[in-house]
Amino acid sequence: MRTFGLAALLALASQTSWAAETASFLNINVGARGLGMGGAYTALADDTNALYWNPAGLAKLEKREFTASHAEMFESTRLDFLAYAHPTSQGTFAAGLTYLSQGKIEGRDNLGRQTAGYDASDSALSLGYARKLEIVDLGATFKYLRSHIGSTEAQGAAVDVGAKRAFDRVSVGAALRNLGPGLKFQDQRNDLPLRLAVGAAYKFAGGHAAAVELVNGPRGAGTDASFGGEFQAVKSLYLRGG
């Protein structure tokens, strides 16, 4: 069991935007393919996990699809992700749930004395839509956010928007993630982890692919570069690295 003070957690959650961002769980990547390629997936996303990576990728789906993932991160912290996508003649609709649980946290007062324990968790309920246009695929995801620390709760909303374009074997994509007003803890509103991802991918003959991606945090988070590839060993079996 971990030991933190509730007041300290709330103080951390209410730091100004230049010091810290809130709802950082939104930056935890999901899905075996995207994770296996080191996060270089914005230009390739073409499955239900596109709801997270680039909602425009949902437009590529031709049949209904469901995905679920579970990650044990550290100590009692775990991340669960569920998503369902339903393509129609009017575009693809999708819904998903992201849930981060930090388990039971042991409480301490200002003098270091043990107090009653409490729970901490974050969640995002997502609704997405994507449509194929003449030269580009476009998509958007609306997210209802909830962050819970002990008896304190913050709620908010965010939007992801994305675009993808394919040129024979080359595809390019861009996604703006977590655009919204932020979450308010006590009297302080905190910024969401706004990110702009831009990527390109090349599909080789035989089902192989390589991708590169840049992710920029407009609020001083810097720029991260990701590279990844996948090799189709046999039908339905891929080796990925990044």
FIKOLZA-1660 file (N, C-alpha, C; in steps of 0.1 Angstrom, whole numbers, plus 5000, padded with zeros to 4 digits):
% residues 242
   i   px   py   pz ch aa at
   1 5009 4988 5000  A  M  N
   1 5000 5000 5000  A  M CA
   1 5009 5012 5000  A  M  C
   2 5005 5022 4991  A  R  N
   2 5013 5035 4991  A  R CA
   2 5008 5045 5001  A  R  C
   3 5017 5054 5004  A  T  N
   3 5014 5064 5014  A  T CA
   3 5015 5078 5008  A  T  C
   4 5004 5085 5007  A  F  N
   4 5004 5099 5002  A  F CA
   4 4995 5107 5011  A  F  C
   5 4997 5120 5012  A  G  N
   5 4987 5128 5019  A  G CA
   5 4977 5133 5009  A  G  C
   6 4964 5133 5013  A  L  N
   6 4954 5138 5004  A  L CA
   6 4956 5152 5000  A  L  C
   7 4960 5160 5010  A  A  N
   7 4962 5174 5007  A  A CA
   7 4973 5176 4997  A  A  C
   8 4984 5168 4997  A  A  N
   8 4995 5169 4988  A  A CA
   8 4990 5165 4974  A  A  C
   9 4982 5155 4972  A  L  N
   9 4977 5151 4959  A  L CA
   9 4968 5162 4953  A  L  C
  10 4960 5168 4962  A  L  N
  10 4951 5179 4957  A  L CA
  10 4959 5191 4953  A  L  C
  11 4970 5194 4960  A  A  N
  11 4979 5205 4957  A  A CA
  11 4986 5202 4944  A  A  C
  12 4990 5190 4942  A  L  N
  12 4997 5187 4929  A  L CA
  12 4987 5188 4917  A  L  C
  13 4974 5184 4919  A  A  N
  13 4965 5184 4909  A  A CA
  13 4961 5198 4905  A  A  C
  14 4963 5208 4914  A  S  N
  14 4959 5222 4912  A  S CA
  14 4970 5231 4909  A  S  C
  15 4981 5226 4904  A  Q  N
  15 4992 5234 4900  A  Q CA
  15 4989 5242 4887  A  Q  C
  16 4995 5253 4885  A  T  N
  16 4993 5260 4873  A  T CA
  16 4998 5253 4861  A  T  C
  17 4993 5256 4849  A  S  N
  17 4995 5249 4837  A  S CA
  17 5010 5247 4833  A  S  C
  18 5018 5258 4837  A  W  N
  18 5032 5257 4833  A  W CA
  18 5039 5247 4842  A  W  C
  19 5034 5244 4854  A  A  N
  19 5041 5234 4863  A  A CA
  19 5036 5220 4861  A  A  C
  20 5023 5218 4858  A  A  N
  20 5018 5205 4856  A  A CA
  20 5005 5205 4848  A  A  C
  21 5002 5194 4842  A  E  N
  21 4989 5192 4835  A  E CA
  21 4981 5182 4843  A  E  C
  22 4968 5183 4842  A  T  N
  22 4959 5173 4848  A  T CA
  22 4955 5163 4838  A  T  C
  23 4949 5152 4843  A  A  N
  23 4944 5142 4834  A  A CA
  23 4955 5136 4825  A  A  C
  24 4967 5134 4831  A  S  N
  24 4978 5129 4823  A  S CA
  24 4975 5115 4818  A  S  C
  25 4966 5108 4824  A  F  N
  25 4963 5094 4819  A  F CA
  25 4958 5094 4805  A  F  C
  26 4954 5106 4799  A  L  N
  26 4950 5106 4785  A  L CA
  26 4961 5105 4776  A  L  C
  27 4974 5106 4781  A  N  N
  27 4985 5104 4773  A  N CA
  27 4991 5090 4773  A  N  C
  28 4985 5081 4781  A  I  N
  28 4989 5067 4781  A  I CA
  28 4984 5059 4769  A  I  C
  29 4993 5055 4761  A  N  N
  29 4989 5048 4748  A  N CA
  29 4982 5035 4751  A  N  C
  30 4973 5031 4742  A  V  N
  30 4966 5019 4743  A  V CA
  30 4966 5011 4730  A  V  C
  31 4963 4998 4731  A  G  N
  31 4963 4990 4719  A  G CA
  31 4976 4983 4716  A  G  C
  32 4976 4970 4713  A  A  N
  32 4988 4963 4711  A  A CA
  32 4996 4967 4699  A  A  C
  33 4989 4971 4688  A  R  N
  33 4996 4975 4676  A  R CA
  33 5004 4988 4677  A  R  C
  34 4996 4998 4682  A  G  N
  34 5003 5011 4684  A  G CA
  34 5014 5011 4694  A  G  C
  35 5012 5004 4705  A  L  N
  35 5022 5002 4715  A  L CA
  35 5034 4995 4710  A  L  C
  36 5032 4984 4702  A  G  N
  36 5042 4976 4696  A  G CA
  36 5051 4984 4686  A  G  C
  37 5045 4994 4680  A  M  N
  37 5053 5002 4671  A  M CA
  37 5058 5015 4677  A  M  C
  38 5059 5015 4690  A  G  N
  38 5066 5026 4697  A  G CA
  38 5058 5039 4697  A  G  C
  39 5045 5038 4695  A  G  N
  39 5037 5050 4694  A  G CA
  39 5036 5057 4681  A  G  C
  40 5042 5051 4671  A  A  N
  40 5041 5057 4657  A  A CA
  40 5029 5051 4650  A  A  C
  41 5017 5056 4653  A  Y  N
  41 5005 5050 4648  A  Y CA
  41 4995 5059 4643  A  Y  C
  42 4997 5072 4644  A  T  N
  42 4987 5082 4640  A  T CA
  42 4984 5081 4625  A  T  C
  43 4994 5078 4616  A  A  N
  43 4991 5076 4602  A  A CA
  43 4987 5063 4598  A  A  C
  44 4988 5053 4607  A  L  N
  44 4984 5039 4604  A  L CA
  44 4971 5035 4610  A  L  C
  45 4966 5041 4620  A  A  N
  45 4955 5037 4628  A  A CA
  45 4943 5034 4619  A  A  C
  46 4938 5022 4619  A  D  N
  46 4927 5018 4610  A  D CA
  46 4918 5007 4617  A  D  C
  47 4919 5007 4630  A  D  N
  47 4910 4998 4638  A  D CA
  47 4903 5005 4649  A  D  C
  48 4897 4998 4658  A  T  N
  48 4889 5005 4669  A  T CA
  48 4898 5014 4678  A  T  C
  49 4911 5010 4679  A  N  N
  49 4920 5018 4687  A  N CA
  49 4922 5032 4681  A  N  C
  50 4918 5034 4669  A  A  N
  50 4918 5048 4663  A  A CA
  50 4910 5058 4671  A  A  C
  51 4901 5053 4679  A  L  N
  51 4893 5062 4687  A  L CA
  51 4902 5070 4697  A  L  C
  52 4913 5064 4701  A  Y  N
  52 4924 5070 4709  A  Y CA
  52 4934 5077 4700  A  Y  C
  53 4940 5070 4690  A  W  N
  53 4951 5075 4683  A  W CA
  53 4948 5086 4673  A  W  C
  54 4938 5084 4665  A  N  N
  54 4934 5093 4654  A  N CA
  54 4920 5089 4650  A  N  C
  55 4910 5096 4654  A  P  N
  55 4896 5092 4651  A  P CA
  55 4893 5091 4636  A  P  C
  56 4901 5098 4628  A  A  N
  56 4899 5096 4613  A  A CA
  56 4901 5082 4608  A  A  C
  57 4909 5074 4615  A  G  N
  57 4912 5061 4612  A  G CA
  57 4900 5052 4613  A  G  C
  58 4890 5056 4620  A  L  N
  58 4877 5048 4622  A  L CA
  58 4870 5047 4608  A  L  C
  59 4872 5056 4599  A  A  N
  59 4866 5056 4586  A  A CA
  59 4870 5044 4578  A  A  C
  60 4881 5038 4581  A  K  N
  60 4886 5026 4573  A  K CA
  60 4879 5013 4577  A  K  C
  61 4872 5013 4588  A  L  N
  61 4866 5001 4592  A  L CA
  61 4854 4997 4583  A  L  C
  62 4854 4984 4579  A  E  N
  62 4843 4979 4570  A  E CA
  62 4834 4969 4578  A  E  C
  63 4837 4966 4590  A  K  N
  63 4828 4957 4598  A  K CA
  63 4829 4961 4613  A  K  C
  64 4819 4957 4620  A  R  N
  64 4819 4961 4635  A  R CA
  64 4831 4955 4642  A  R  C
  65 4836 4962 4652  A  E  N
  65 4848 4958 4658  A  E CA
  65 4848 4962 4673  A  E  C
  66 4853 4953 4681  A  F  N
  66 4854 4956 4696  A  F CA
  66 4868 4953 4700  A  F  C
  67 4873 4961 4709  A  T  N
  67 4887 4959 4715  A  T CA
  67 4887 4961 4730  A  T  C
  68 4895 4954 4737  A  A  N
  68 4897 4955 4751  A  A CA
  68 4911 4953 4755  A  A  C
  69 4916 4961 4764  A  S  N
  69 4930 4959 4769  A  S CA
  69 4931 4962 4784  A  S  C
  70 4941 4956 4790  A  H  N
  70 4943 4958 4804  A  H CA
  70 4958 4959 4807  A  H  C
  71 4962 4968 4814  A  A  N
  71 4977 4970 4817  A  A CA
  71 4979 4972 4832  A  A  C
  72 4987 4963 4838  A  E  N
  72 4992 4965 4852  A  E CA
  72 5004 4974 4851  A  E  C
  73 5003 4986 4856  A  M  N
  73 5014 4996 4854  A  M CA
  73 5025 4996 4865  A  M  C
  74 5021 4999 4877  A  F  N
  74 5030 4998 4888  A  F CA
  74 5022 4998 4901  A  F  C
  75 5028 4991 4911  A  E  N
  75 5021 4988 4924  A  E CA
  75 5006 4984 4921  A  E  C
  76 4996 4991 4926  A  S  N
  76 4983 4987 4923  A  S CA
  76 4976 4996 4912  A  S  C
  77 4984 5003 4905  A  T  N
  77 4978 5011 4894  A  T CA
  77 4976 5003 4881  A  T  C
  78 4964 5004 4876  A  R  N
  78 4961 4997 4864  A  R CA
  78 4953 5005 4854  A  R  C
  79 4954 5002 4841  A  L  N
  79 4947 5009 4831  A  L CA
  79 4938 5000 4822  A  L  C
  80 4926 5003 4821  A  D  N
  80 4917 4995 4812  A  D CA
  80 4911 5003 4801  A  D  C
  81 4910 4997 4789  A  F  N
  81 4905 5004 4778  A  F CA
  81 4895 4995 4770  A  F  C
  82 4883 5000 4768  A  L  N
  82 4873 4993 4760  A  L CA
  82 4868 5002 4749  A  L  C
  83 4865 4996 4737  A  A  N
  83 4860 5004 4726  A  A CA
  83 4852 4995 4716  A  A  C
  84 4842 5001 4710  A  Y  N
  84 4834 4994 4700  A  Y CA
  84 4832 5004 4689  A  Y  C
  85 4833 4999 4676  A  A  N
  85 4831 5007 4665  A  A CA
  85 4821 5001 4655  A  A  C
  86 4812 5009 4650  A  H  N
  86 4801 5004 4641  A  H CA
  86 4801 5012 4628  A  H  C
  87 4806 5007 4617  A  P  N
  87 4806 5014 4604  A  P CA
  87 4792 5013 4598  A  P  C
  88 4788 5024 4592  A  T  N
  88 4775 5025 4585  A  T CA
  88 4777 5032 4572  A  T  C
  89 4767 5033 4564  A  S  N
  89 4768 5040 4551  A  S CA
  89 4769 5055 4553  A  S  C
  90 4767 5060 4565  A  Q  N
  90 4768 5074 4569  A  Q CA
  90 4781 5077 4576  A  Q  C
  91 4790 5067 4577  A  G  N
  91 4802 5069 4585  A  G CA
  91 4803 5059 4596  A  G  C
  92 4814 5060 4604  A  T  N
  92 4816 5050 4614  A  T CA
  92 4814 5057 4628  A  T  C
  93 4806 5051 4636  A  F  N
  93 4804 5056 4650  A  F CA
  93 4811 5047 4660  A  F  C
  94 4816 5052 4670  A  A  N
  94 4824 5045 4680  A  A CA
  94 4821 5050 4694  A  A  C
  95 4823 5041 4704  A  A  N
  95 4822 5045 4718  A  A CA
  95 4833 5038 4726  A  A  C
  96 4839 5044 4736  A  G  N
  96 4849 5038 4744  A  G CA
  96 4850 5043 4758  A  G  C
  97 4857 5035 4766  A  L  N
  97 4859 5039 4780  A  L CA
  97 4873 5036 4784  A  L  C
  98 4880 5046 4790  A  T  N
  98 4893 5045 4795  A  T CA
  98 4892 5047 4811  A  T  C
  99 4898 5038 4818  A  Y  N
  99 4897 5039 4833  A  Y CA
  99 4911 5036 4839  A  Y  C
 100 4916 5045 4847  A  L  N
 100 4928 5044 4854  A  L CA
 100 4925 5043 4869  A  L  C
 101 4929 5032 4875  A  S  N
 101 4927 5031 4890  A  S CA
 101 4940 5030 4897  A  S  C
 102 4941 5038 4908  A  Q  N
 102 4953 5038 4916  A  Q CA
 102 4951 5030 4929  A  Q  C
 103 4940 5023 4930  A  G  N
 103 4938 5015 4942  A  G CA
 103 4936 5023 4954  A  G  C
 104 4938 5016 4965  A  K  N
 104 4936 5022 4979  A  K CA
 104 4949 5029 4983  A  K  C
 105 4947 5042 4987  A  I  N
 105 4959 5050 4991  A  I CA
 105 4958 5052 5006  A  I  C
 106 4968 5050 5013  A  E  N
 106 4969 5052 5027  A  E CA
 106 4970 5067 5030  A  E  C
 107 4961 5073 5038  A  G  N
 107 4961 5087 5041  A  G CA
 107 4970 5091 5053  A  G  C
 108 4975 5103 5052  A  R  N
 108 4984 5108 5063  A  R CA
 108 4980 5123 5065  A  R  C
 109 4980 5127 5078  A  D  N
 109 4977 5141 5080  A  D CA
 109 4990 5150 5080  A  D  C
 110 4989 5163 5083  A  N  N
 110 5001 5171 5082  A  N CA
 110 5012 5168 5091  A  N  C
 111 5009 5160 5102  A  L  N
 111 5019 5155 5111  A  L CA
 111 5024 5141 5108  A  L  C
 112 5020 5136 5097  A  G  N
 112 5024 5123 5093  A  G CA
 112 5017 5111 5099  A  G  C
 113 5006 5114 5107  A  R  N
 113 4999 5104 5113  A  R CA
 113 4989 5097 5103  A  R  C
 114 4987 5084 5105  A  Q  N
 114 4979 5077 5096  A  Q CA
 114 4964 5080 5097  A  Q  C
 115 4957 5083 5086  A  T  N
 115 4943 5085 5087  A  T CA
 115 4936 5075 5078  A  T  C
 116 4923 5077 5076  A  A  N
 116 4916 5067 5068  A  A CA
 116 4921 5068 5053  A  A  C
 117 4921 5056 5047  A  G  N
 117 4925 5055 5033  A  G CA
 117 4915 5060 5023  A  G  C
 118 4919 5062 5011  A  Y  N
 118 4910 5068 5001  A  Y CA
 118 4914 5062 4987  A  Y  C
 119 4905 5064 4978  A  D  N
 119 4907 5059 4964  A  D CA
 119 4910 5071 4955  A  D  C
 120 4917 5068 4944  A  A  N
 120 4920 5078 4934  A  A CA
 120 4918 5071 4920  A  A  C
 121 4911 5078 4911  A  S  N
 121 4909 5072 4898  A  S CA
 121 4906 5083 4888  A  S  C
 122 4908 5079 4875  A  D  N
 122 4905 5088 4864  A  D CA
 122 4897 5080 4853  A  D  C
 123 4888 5087 4846  A  S  N
 123 4881 5080 4836  A  S CA
 123 4877 5089 4824  A  S  C
 124 4876 5083 4813  A  A  N
 124 4871 5091 4801  A  A CA
 124 4861 5083 4793  A  A  C
 125 4850 5088 4791  A  L  N
 125 4839 5081 4783  A  L CA
 125 4840 5088 4769  A  L  C
 126 4842 5081 4759  A  S  N
 126 4845 5086 4745  A  S CA
 126 4834 5083 4735  A  S  C
 127 4830 5092 4727  A  L  N
 127 4821 5090 4716  A  L CA
 127 4828 5095 4703  A  L  C
 128 4829 5087 4693  A  G  N
 128 4836 5091 4681  A  G CA
 128 4828 5089 4668  A  G  C
 129 4832 5097 4658  A  Y  N
 129 4826 5096 4645  A  Y CA
 129 4837 5099 4634  A  Y  C
 130 4836 5091 4624  A  A  N
 130 4846 5094 4612  A  A CA
 130 4839 5091 4599  A  A  C
 131 4843 5098 4589  A  R  N
 131 4837 5097 4576  A  R CA
 131 4848 5098 4565  A  R  C
 132 4846 5090 4554  A  K  N
 132 4854 5091 4543  A  K CA
 132 4849 5103 4534  A  K  C
 133 4858 5112 4530  A  L  N
 133 4855 5122 4521  A  L CA
 133 4862 5119 4508  A  L  C
 134 4861 5127 4498  A  E  N
 134 4867 5125 4485  A  E CA
 134 4882 5122 4485  A  E  C
 135 4889 5131 4492  A  I  N
 135 4904 5130 4492  A  I CA
 135 4910 5128 4506  A  I  C
 136 4902 5128 4517  A  V  N
 136 4907 5127 4530  A  V CA
 136 4897 5121 4539  A  V  C
 137 4901 5114 4550  A  D  N
 137 4892 5109 4560  A  D CA
 137 4893 5118 4572  A  D  C
 138 4882 5121 4578  A  L  N
 138 4881 5130 4589  A  L CA
 138 4874 5124 4601  A  L  C
 139 4878 5127 4613  A  G  N
 139 4871 5121 4624  A  G CA
 139 4872 5130 4637  A  G  C
 140 4864 5127 4646  A  A  N
 140 4864 5135 4659  A  A CA
 140 4859 5126 4670  A  A  C
 141 4865 5128 4682  A  T  N
 141 4861 5121 4694  A  T CA
 141 4857 5131 4705  A  T  C
 142 4846 5129 4711  A  F  N
 142 4842 5138 4723  A  F CA
 142 4844 5129 4735  A  F  C
 143 4850 5135 4745  A  K  N
 143 4854 5128 4758  A  K CA
 143 4848 5135 4770  A  K  C
 144 4841 5127 4778  A  Y  N
 144 4836 5132 4791  A  Y CA
 144 4847 5127 4801  A  Y  C
 145 4853 5136 4809  A  L  N
 145 4863 5133 4818  A  L CA
 145 4859 5134 4832  A  L  C
 146 4864 5125 4840  A  R  N
 146 4862 5125 4855  A  R CA
 146 4874 5121 4862  A  R  C
 147 4878 5129 4872  A  S  N
 147 4890 5126 4880  A  S CA
 147 4885 5126 4895  A  S  C
 148 4889 5116 4902  A  H  N
 148 4885 5114 4916  A  H CA
 148 4896 5112 4925  A  H  C
 149 4898 5121 4935  A  I  N
 149 4908 5119 4946  A  I CA
 149 4901 5120 4959  A  I  C
 150 4900 5109 4966  A  G  N
 150 4893 5109 4979  A  G CA
 150 4879 5114 4977  A  G  C
 151 4875 5124 4985  A  S  N
 151 4862 5130 4984  A  S CA
 151 4861 5141 4974  A  S  C
 152 4872 5144 4967  A  T  N
 152 4872 5155 4958  A  T CA
 152 4871 5150 4943  A  T  C
 153 4863 5156 4935  A  E  N
 153 4860 5152 4922  A  E CA
 153 4860 5164 4912  A  E  C
 154 4866 5161 4900  A  A  N
 154 4866 5171 4890  A  A CA
 154 4860 5165 4877  A  A  C
 155 4853 5173 4870  A  Q  N
 155 4847 5168 4857  A  Q CA
 155 4849 5178 4846  A  Q  C
 156 4850 5173 4834  A  G  N
 156 4852 5182 4823  A  G CA
 156 4850 5174 4810  A  G  C
 157 4853 5181 4799  A  A  N
 157 4851 5175 4785  A  A CA
 157 4863 5179 4777  A  A  C
 158 4865 5171 4766  A  A  N
 158 4876 5173 4757  A  A CA
 158 4872 5168 4743  A  A  C
 159 4879 5173 4733  A  V  N
 159 4876 5168 4719  A  V CA
 159 4890 5165 4713  A  V  C
 160 4890 5154 4705  A  D  N
 160 4901 5150 4696  A  D CA
 160 4896 5152 4682  A  D  C
 161 4904 5157 4673  A  V  N
 161 4900 5158 4659  A  V CA
 161 4912 5152 4651  A  V  C
 162 4909 5146 4640  A  G  N
 162 4920 5139 4632  A  G CA
 162 4917 5139 4617  A  G  C
 163 4927 5137 4609  A  A  N
 163 4926 5136 4595  A  A CA
 163 4937 5126 4590  A  A  C
 164 4933 5118 4579  A  K  N
 164 4942 5109 4573  A  K CA
 164 4940 5109 4558  A  K  C
 165 4952 5107 4551  A  R  N
 165 4951 5107 4536  A  R CA
 165 4961 5096 4532  A  R  C
 166 4956 5088 4522  A  A  N
 166 4964 5077 4517  A  A CA
 166 4968 5079 4503  A  A  C
 167 4981 5077 4500  A  F  N
 167 4986 5078 4486  A  F CA
 167 4992 5065 4482  A  F  C
 168 4985 5056 4477  A  D  N
 168 4990 5042 4473  A  D CA
 168 4996 5036 4486  A  D  C
 169 5009 5035 4486  A  R  N
 169 5015 5028 4498  A  R CA
 169 5019 5038 4509  A  R  C
 170 5018 5050 4507  A  V  N
 170 5021 5060 4517  A  V CA
 170 5008 5066 4523  A  V  C
 171 5008 5068 4536  A  S  N
 171 4997 5074 4543  A  S CA
 171 5002 5085 4553  A  S  C
 172 4995 5095 4554  A  V  N
 172 4999 5106 4564  A  V CA
 172 4987 5109 4573  A  V  C
 173 4989 5113 4585  A  G  N
 173 4979 5116 4594  A  G CA
 173 4982 5126 4604  A  G  C
 174 4972 5133 4610  A  A  N
 174 4974 5143 4620  A  A CA
 174 4963 5142 4630  A  A  C
 175 4966 5144 4643  A  A  N
 175 4955 5144 4653  A  A CA
 175 4958 5154 4663  A  A  C
 176 4948 5162 4667  A  L  N
 176 4949 5171 4678  A  L CA
 176 4941 5165 4690  A  L  C
 177 4948 5162 4701  A  R  N
 177 4942 5155 4711  A  R CA
 177 4940 5163 4724  A  R  C
 178 4929 5161 4731  A  N  N
 178 4926 5167 4744  A  N CA
 178 4924 5182 4743  A  N  C
 179 4917 5186 4734  A  L  N
 179 4914 5201 4733  A  L CA
 179 4901 5203 4742  A  L  C
 180 4903 5212 4752  A  G  N
 180 4892 5214 4761  A  G CA
 180 4896 5224 4772  A  G  C
 181 4886 5228 4780  A  P  N
 181 4889 5239 4790  A  P CA
 181 4896 5234 4803  A  P  C
 182 4898 5221 4804  A  G  N
 182 4906 5216 4816  A  G CA
 182 4896 5211 4827  A  G  C
 183 4902 5207 4838  A  L  N
 183 4895 5202 4850  A  L CA
 183 4897 5212 4861  A  L  C
 184 4887 5213 4870  A  K  N
 184 4888 5223 4881  A  K CA
 184 4888 5215 4894  A  K  C
 185 4900 5216 4901  A  F  N
 185 4901 5210 4914  A  F CA
 185 4900 5221 4924  A  F  C
 186 4891 5220 4934  A  Q  N
 186 4890 5231 4944  A  Q CA
 186 4887 5244 4936  A  Q  C
 187 4896 5254 4937  A  D  N
 187 4893 5267 4931  A  D CA
 187 4903 5269 4919  A  D  C
 188 4910 5259 4915  A  Q  N
 188 4920 5261 4904  A  Q CA
 188 4917 5252 4892  A  Q  C
 189 4915 5258 4881  A  R  N
 189 4913 5250 4868  A  R CA
 189 4926 5247 4862  A  R  C
 190 4928 5234 4859  A  N  N
 190 4941 5229 4853  A  N CA
 190 4940 5226 4839  A  N  C
 191 4950 5228 4831  A  D  N
 191 4950 5225 4817  A  D CA
 191 4951 5210 4814  A  D  C
 192 4944 5206 4803  A  L  N
 192 4945 5192 4799  A  L CA
 192 4958 5190 4791  A  L  C
 193 4963 5178 4789  A  P  N
 193 4975 5175 4782  A  P CA
 193 4973 5176 4767  A  P  C
 194 4972 5189 4762  A  L  N
 194 4969 5191 4747  A  L CA
 194 4982 5186 4739  A  L  C
 195 4979 5178 4729  A  R  N
 195 4990 5173 4721  A  R CA
 195 4986 5173 4706  A  R  C
 196 4996 5176 4698  A  L  N
 196 4994 5176 4683  A  L CA
 196 5003 5165 4678  A  L  C
 197 4998 5155 4671  A  A  N
 197 5005 5143 4666  A  A CA
 197 5005 5144 4651  A  A  C
 198 5016 5143 4644  A  V  N
 198 5017 5142 4630  A  V CA
 198 5026 5131 4626  A  V  C
 199 5021 5122 4616  A  G  N
 199 5029 5111 4613  A  G CA
 199 5027 5107 4598  A  G  C
 200 5036 5098 4594  A  A  N
 200 5036 5093 4580  A  A CA
 200 5040 5078 4581  A  A  C
 201 5035 5070 4572  A  A  N
 201 5037 5056 4572  A  A CA
 201 5039 5051 4557  A  A  C
 202 5046 5040 4556  A  Y  N
 202 5048 5034 4543  A  Y CA
 202 5045 5019 4544  A  Y  C
 203 5036 5014 4536  A  K  N
 203 5033 5000 4536  A  K CA
 203 5040 4992 4524  A  K  C
 204 5048 4983 4528  A  F  N
 204 5056 4975 4519  A  F CA
 204 5047 4963 4514  A  F  C
 205 5052 4957 4503  A  A  N
 205 5045 4945 4498  A  A CA
 205 5047 4934 4509  A  A  C
 206 5037 4925 4510  A  G  N
 206 5038 4914 4520  A  G CA
 206 5033 4917 4533  A  G  C
 207 5026 4929 4535  A  G  N
 207 5020 4932 4548  A  G CA
 207 5029 4939 4558  A  G  C
 208 5041 4943 4553  A  H  N
 208 5050 4950 4563  A  H CA
 208 5048 4965 4562  A  H  C
 209 5052 4972 4573  A  A  N
 209 5050 4987 4573  A  A CA
 209 5060 4993 4582  A  A  C
 210 5063 5006 4579  A  A  N
 210 5072 5014 4587  A  A CA
 210 5065 5028 4589  A  A  C
 211 5067 5034 4601  A  A  N
 211 5061 5047 4604  A  A CA
 211 5069 5056 4613  A  A  C
 212 5067 5068 4611  A  V  N
 212 5074 5079 4619  A  V CA
 212 5063 5088 4624  A  V  C
 213 5066 5094 4636  A  E  N
 213 5056 5103 4642  A  E CA
 213 5063 5113 4651  A  E  C
 214 5057 5125 4651  A  L  N
 214 5061 5136 4660  A  L CA
 214 5049 5140 4668  A  L  C
 215 5051 5142 4681  A  V  N
 215 5041 5146 4690  A  V CA
 215 5046 5158 4697  A  V  C
 216 5038 5169 4696  A  N  N
 216 5042 5182 4702  A  N CA
 216 5032 5186 4712  A  N  C
 217 5037 5191 4724  A  G  N
 217 5029 5197 4734  A  G CA
 217 5030 5212 4734  A  G  C
 218 5019 5219 4728  A  P  N
 218 5020 5233 4727  A  P CA
 218 5022 5241 4739  A  P  C
 219 5020 5235 4751  A  R  N
 219 5021 5242 4764  A  R CA
 219 5035 5239 4770  A  R  C
 220 5045 5238 4763  A  G  N
 220 5058 5236 4768  A  G CA
 220 5063 5222 4771  A  G  C
 221 5055 5212 4766  A  A  N
 221 5059 5198 4769  A  A CA
 221 5070 5193 4759  A  A  C
 222 5074 5201 4749  A  G  N
 222 5084 5197 4740  A  G CA
 222 5078 5188 4729  A  G  C
 223 5088 5182 4721  A  T  N
 223 5084 5174 4710  A  T CA
 223 5090 5160 4711  A  T  C
 224 5082 5150 4709  A  D  N
 224 5087 5136 4710  A  D CA
 224 5087 5130 4696  A  D  C
 225 5097 5122 4692  A  A  N
 225 5097 5115 4680  A  A CA
 225 5096 5100 4682  A  A  C
 226 5088 5094 4674  A  S  N
 226 5086 5079 4675  A  S CA
 226 5088 5073 4661  A  S  C
 227 5095 5061 4661  A  F  N
 227 5097 5053 4649  A  F CA
 227 5092 5039 4652  A  F  C
 228 5086 5033 4642  A  G  N
 228 5082 5019 4644  A  G CA
 228 5080 5011 4631  A  G  C
 229 5079 4998 4632  A  G  N
 229 5077 4990 4621  A  G CA
 229 5071 4977 4624  A  G  C
 230 5064 4971 4615  A  E  N
 230 5058 4958 4617  A  E CA
 230 5062 4948 4605  A  E  C
 231 5064 4936 4608  A  F  N
 231 5068 4926 4598  A  F CA
 231 5057 4914 4600  A  F  C
 232 5051 4911 4588  A  Q  N
 232 5042 4900 4588  A  Q CA
 232 5049 4887 4586  A  Q  C
 233 5051 4880 4597  A  A  N
 233 5058 4867 4597  A  A CA
 233 5050 4856 4589  A  A  C
 234 5038 4854 4593  A  V  N
 234 5028 4846 4586  A  V CA
 234 5015 4852 4587  A  V  C
 235 5005 4847 4581  A  K  N
 235 4991 4852 4581  A  K CA
 235 4986 4854 4596  A  K  C
 236 4982 4866 4599  A  S  N
 236 4977 4869 4613  A  S CA
 236 4987 4869 4624  A  S  C
 237 5000 4869 4620  A  L  N
 237 5011 4870 4630  A  L CA
 237 5021 4880 4626  A  L  C
 238 5022 4891 4634  A  Y  N
 238 5030 4902 4631  A  Y CA
 238 5041 4904 4642  A  Y  C
 239 5053 4908 4638  A  L  N
 239 5063 4912 4647  A  L CA
 239 5065 4927 4646  A  L  C
 240 5064 4934 4658  A  R  N
 240 5065 4948 4658  A  R CA
 240 5076 4953 4667  A  R  C
 241 5081 4965 4664  A  G  N
 241 5091 4971 4672  A  G CA
 241 5091 4986 4670  A  G  C
 242 5096 4994 4680  A  G  N
 242 5096 5008 4679  A  G CA
 242 5103 5014 4691  A  G  C
% end
